[in-house]
Amino acid sequence: MLIAVTGATGFIGSALCNFLKEQGHSVLSVGRRSGSDVIWNPSNGEIDAQKLTGVEAVIHLAGENIASQRWTDKQKKRIFDSRVEGTSLLSKTLAEMPNPPSVLLSGSAIGIYGNRGDEALDEESSHGKGFLADVVKNWESATLVAENAGIRVTHLRTGLVQSPSDGMLKKTLPLFKLGLGGRMGSGKQFWSWISLEDEIRLISWLLTNEISGPVNLTAPNPVTNAEFTDVLGTVLKRPTLLPVPLFGPRLLLGKELANELIQNSLRVFPQRALGNGFIFKHAHLDEAFAEIL
């Protein structure tokens, strides 16, 4: 299968492209850089549509890193525009192709559910409140033109992807290895996680399964922050006795970003993946950490 991937050089995108190639697929990278197979610039509405001819599927993962810096008004606009403008441009381009691809797997996030405490959330749950919830709602709506053109659109509502090579785990590992890790705040907030391997496997699986609409890309056993901390400390054989007061992350990241990333509680379950037969390799956090660390 010929597959176009935006965000192909990112954390998830690079691992996904390698996996797809190992599975025998041909991959076209879509990006701003001159080395990309297909050049695009969403902010200017530019994309080399001719080079998408013959593409059978598109996986759209591009977007500004939400945790790269403090959430100023300018940065929040950049986060919003990078997702909504890019998705709108891609969807419109695919819809106008003489022979459009059959499927668009479009990036999304569990942040759409907002801060929900210990409420059990699945794909049927309502949208929440907050900046990220608003971003993701508009992000998903931007694919409507592709859906109306008959393209199967699946929204990849991704949780906290676990890999020592990047993301949240890479940032926290040094402290935990020194025995300085601990729960954040009360530790009662739920973190819905997924291993990088299962993230990649599930995206690939969705290419050929006739599932449209939102799909939660999270492991079937979400944990509280306190449980996450205990498991990580146990696997690393390090103490986790020092709680991290929230004023530290809030001072470093700003209150709004720190709350969204650390304090918000999202107990999310991948009902659609499980209901359609997907088998997670890492269903439990201790199994995942024991292997990847």
TIVEX-721355 format. One record per residue (C-alpha): y, x, z; residue in one letter. Coordinates in nm, 2 decimals. Last residue first. Layout:
// TIVEX-721355
> py|px|pz|type
> Y|X|Z|A
...
END
This chain:
// TIVEX-721355
> py|px|pz|type
> 0.00|1.30|3.02|L
> -0.09|1.07|2.73|I
> -0.44|1.00|2.86|E
> -0.40|0.95|3.23|A
> -0.06|0.78|3.16|F
> -0.22|0.52|2.94|A
> -0.51|0.45|3.17|E
> -0.28|0.42|3.47|D
> -0.05|0.18|3.28|L
> -0.32|-0.07|3.19|H
> -0.39|-0.22|2.85|A
> -0.39|0.11|2.67|H
> -0.62|0.08|2.37|K
> -0.49|-0.27|2.31|F
> -0.71|-0.51|2.11|I
> -0.55|-0.74|1.86|F
> -0.74|-1.06|1.81|G
> -0.49|-1.32|1.71|N
> -0.43|-1.46|2.06|G
> -0.38|-1.11|2.20|L
> -0.11|-1.03|1.94|A
> 0.05|-1.37|1.99|R
> 0.04|-1.36|2.37|Q
> 0.20|-1.02|2.41|P
> 0.32|-1.08|2.77|F
> 0.66|-1.00|2.91|V
> 0.77|-0.97|3.27|R
> 1.13|-0.86|3.22|L
> 1.35|-0.76|3.52|S
> 1.69|-0.62|3.45|N
> 1.77|-0.33|3.69|Q
> 1.70|-0.02|3.48|I
> 1.81|-0.05|3.12|L
> 2.03|-0.36|3.13|E
> 2.17|-0.28|3.48|N
> 2.24|0.08|3.39|A
> 2.41|-0.03|3.06|L
> 2.64|-0.27|3.24|E
> 2.72|-0.05|3.54|K
> 2.82|0.26|3.35|G
> 2.57|0.53|3.25|L
> 2.63|0.81|3.50|L
> 2.79|0.61|3.78|L
> 2.56|0.32|3.73|R
> 2.26|0.55|3.73|P
> 2.37|0.69|4.07|G
> 2.49|0.37|4.22|F
> 2.15|0.22|4.17|L
> 2.00|0.41|4.46|P
> 1.69|0.62|4.36|V
> 1.41|0.60|4.61|P
> 1.27|0.93|4.73|L
> 0.90|0.90|4.83|L
> 0.73|0.96|4.49|T
> 0.50|1.24|4.58|P
> 0.34|1.44|4.30|R
> -0.02|1.43|4.17|K
> 0.11|1.38|3.81|L
> -0.13|1.08|3.77|V
> -0.05|0.95|4.12|T
> 0.33|1.00|4.07|G
> 0.33|0.81|3.74|L
> 0.12|0.53|3.89|V
> 0.34|0.50|4.20|D
> 0.66|0.49|4.00|T
> 0.54|0.23|3.75|F
> 0.42|0.02|4.05|E
> 0.77|0.04|4.21|A
> 0.93|-0.04|3.88|N
> 0.72|-0.35|3.86|T
> 0.43|-0.36|3.61|V
> 0.35|-0.54|3.28|P
> -0.02|-0.58|3.20|N
> -0.08|-0.71|2.85|P
> 0.09|-0.41|2.69|A
> 0.41|-0.49|2.51|T
> 0.50|-0.54|2.14|L
> 0.60|-0.91|2.17|N
> 0.57|-1.08|1.83|V
> 0.85|-1.30|1.70|P
> 0.82|-1.49|1.37|G
> 0.54|-1.45|1.11|S
> 0.17|-1.36|1.15|I
> -0.05|-1.34|0.85|E
> -0.22|-1.02|0.95|N
> -0.19|-0.74|0.70|T
> 0.12|-0.55|0.81|L
> 0.08|-0.67|1.17|L
> -0.20|-0.43|1.23|W
> 0.03|-0.13|1.13|S
> 0.29|-0.25|1.38|I
> 0.02|-0.29|1.65|L
> -0.13|0.05|1.59|R
> 0.21|0.22|1.61|I
> 0.31|0.04|1.94|E
> -0.04|0.10|2.07|D
> -0.01|0.48|2.02|E
> 0.35|0.48|2.16|L
> 0.21|0.32|2.48|S
> 0.36|-0.01|2.57|I
> 0.58|-0.12|2.86|W
> 0.72|-0.43|3.02|S
> 0.91|-0.32|3.33|W
> 0.94|-0.58|3.61|F
> 1.21|-0.55|3.87|Q
> 1.08|-0.52|4.23|K
> 1.16|-0.15|4.27|G
> 1.45|-0.25|4.50|S
> 1.68|0.01|4.34|G
> 1.49|0.26|4.13|M
> 1.15|0.37|4.26|R
> 1.11|0.74|4.31|G
> 1.09|1.08|4.14|G
> 1.18|1.41|4.31|L
> 0.84|1.56|4.33|G
> 0.94|1.83|4.08|L
> 0.71|1.68|3.81|K
> 0.87|1.34|3.88|F
> 1.22|1.48|3.81|L
> 1.11|1.65|3.49|P
> 0.92|1.34|3.37|L
> 1.21|1.10|3.38|T
> 1.38|1.18|3.06|K
> 1.06|1.22|2.86|K
> 0.94|0.89|3.00|L
> 1.25|0.70|2.89|M
> 1.23|0.79|2.52|G
> 1.07|1.10|2.37|D
> 0.78|1.33|2.36|S
> 0.62|1.22|2.69|P
> 0.54|0.89|2.53|S
> 0.58|0.53|2.67|Q
> 0.76|0.27|2.46|V
> 0.95|0.03|2.69|L
> 0.92|-0.31|2.52|G
> 0.94|-0.40|2.15|T
> 1.00|-0.74|2.00|R
> 0.89|-0.67|1.65|L
> 1.01|-0.97|1.45|H
> 0.78|-1.07|1.17|T
> 0.91|-1.19|0.83|V
> 0.69|-1.32|0.55|R
> 0.90|-1.31|0.24|I
> 0.95|-1.65|0.07|G
> 1.31|-1.61|-0.03|A
> 1.42|-1.82|0.26|N
> 1.26|-1.57|0.50|E
> 1.45|-1.29|0.34|A
> 1.78|-1.48|0.38|V
> 1.69|-1.55|0.74|L
> 1.65|-1.19|0.84|T
> 1.99|-1.17|1.00|A
> 1.88|-1.43|1.26|S
> 1.66|-1.16|1.43|E
> 1.96|-0.92|1.48|W
> 2.18|-1.21|1.59|N
> 1.94|-1.30|1.87|K
> 1.88|-0.93|1.95|V
> 2.25|-0.86|1.99|V
> 2.30|-1.17|2.21|D
> 2.01|-1.07|2.44|A
> 2.14|-0.72|2.45|L
> 2.49|-0.83|2.57|F
> 2.37|-1.08|2.83|G
> 2.19|-1.41|2.85|K
> 1.84|-1.51|2.78|G
> 1.66|-1.66|2.48|H
> 1.39|-1.91|2.55|S
> 1.02|-1.84|2.60|S
> 0.78|-1.92|2.32|E
> 0.71|-1.55|2.24|E
> 0.59|-1.49|2.60|D
> 0.76|-1.46|2.93|L
> 0.61|-1.49|3.28|A
> 0.91|-1.54|3.52|E
> 0.92|-1.25|3.78|D
> 1.29|-1.19|3.75|G
> 1.44|-1.32|3.42|R
> 1.71|-1.08|3.31|N
> 1.76|-1.14|2.93|G
> 1.48|-1.27|2.70|Y
> 1.63|-1.10|2.39|I
> 1.59|-0.77|2.56|G
> 1.23|-0.79|2.45|I
> 1.34|-0.60|2.14|A
> 1.36|-0.64|1.76|S
> 1.27|-0.43|1.45|G
> 1.19|-0.62|1.14|S
> 0.84|-0.63|0.98|L
> 0.92|-0.75|0.63|L
> 0.62|-0.88|0.42|V
> 0.54|-0.98|0.07|S
> 0.77|-0.73|-0.10|P
> 1.01|-0.87|-0.36|P
> 0.93|-0.89|-0.73|N
> 1.25|-0.97|-0.91|P
> 1.44|-0.83|-0.61|M
> 1.72|-1.06|-0.47|E
> 1.55|-1.14|-0.14|A
> 1.48|-0.77|-0.08|L
> 1.85|-0.68|-0.11|T
> 1.96|-0.97|0.10|K
> 1.72|-0.88|0.38|S
> 1.82|-0.51|0.37|L
> 2.19|-0.58|0.38|L
> 2.15|-0.84|0.66|S
> 1.93|-0.61|0.86|T
> 2.17|-0.32|0.84|G
> 2.47|-0.54|0.92|E
> 2.30|-0.69|1.23|V
> 2.14|-0.38|1.37|R
> 2.40|-0.11|1.32|S
> 2.67|-0.37|1.37|D
> 2.57|-0.46|1.72|F
> 2.51|-0.11|1.84|I
> 2.84|0.01|1.69|R
> 3.02|-0.28|1.84|K
> 2.88|-0.19|2.18|K
> 3.00|0.17|2.13|Q
> 3.35|0.06|2.05|K
> 3.37|-0.18|2.34|D
> 3.25|0.11|2.56|T
> 2.89|0.11|2.66|W
> 2.83|0.46|2.79|R
> 2.62|0.69|2.56|Q
> 2.29|0.73|2.38|S
> 2.12|0.44|2.56|A
> 2.14|0.18|2.29|I
> 2.03|0.42|2.01|N
> 2.20|0.28|1.70|E
> 1.96|0.10|1.46|G
> 1.69|0.15|1.20|A
> 1.34|0.02|1.25|L
> 1.28|-0.20|0.94|H
> 0.92|-0.19|0.81|I
> 0.91|-0.30|0.45|V
> 0.60|-0.41|0.25|A
> 0.47|-0.41|-0.11|E
> 0.74|-0.18|-0.26|V
> 0.71|-0.18|-0.64|G
> 1.08|-0.14|-0.70|T
> 1.25|-0.01|-0.38|L
> 1.41|0.28|-0.57|K
> 1.62|0.04|-0.78|Q
> 1.77|-0.10|-0.46|A
> 1.97|0.22|-0.38|D
> 2.15|0.07|-0.09|I
> 2.52|0.03|-0.01|E
> 2.69|-0.24|0.20|G
> 2.95|0.01|0.33|N
> 2.84|-0.01|0.69|S
> 2.47|-0.04|0.57|P
> 2.47|0.30|0.40|N
> 2.15|0.34|0.21|W
> 1.96|0.62|0.03|I
> 1.59|0.56|-0.06|V
> 1.35|0.86|-0.06|D
> 1.55|1.02|0.22|S
> 1.64|1.39|0.20|G
> 2.01|1.31|0.14|S
> 2.04|1.15|0.48|R
> 2.15|0.79|0.51|R
> 1.80|0.64|0.54|G
> 1.51|0.46|0.38|V
> 1.18|0.66|0.39|S
> 0.92|0.56|0.13|L
> 0.56|0.57|0.25|V
> 0.23|0.57|0.06|S
> -0.06|0.43|0.26|H
> -0.39|0.61|0.31|G
> -0.44|0.54|0.68|Q
> -0.32|0.90|0.76|E
> 0.00|0.82|0.57|K
> 0.05|0.51|0.79|L
> 0.00|0.71|1.10|F
> 0.25|0.98|1.00|N
> 0.51|0.71|0.91|C
> 0.46|0.54|1.24|L
> 0.51|0.86|1.44|A
> 0.83|0.93|1.26|S
> 0.95|0.57|1.29|G
> 0.89|0.54|1.67|I
> 1.11|0.83|1.77|F
> 1.34|0.82|1.47|G
> 1.30|0.99|1.13|T
> 1.17|0.68|0.95|A
> 1.45|0.46|1.08|G
> 1.40|0.24|0.77|T
> 1.04|0.23|0.63|V
> 0.94|0.14|0.28|A
> 0.56|0.08|0.23|I
> 0.35|0.12|-0.08|L
> 0.00|0.00|0.00|M
END
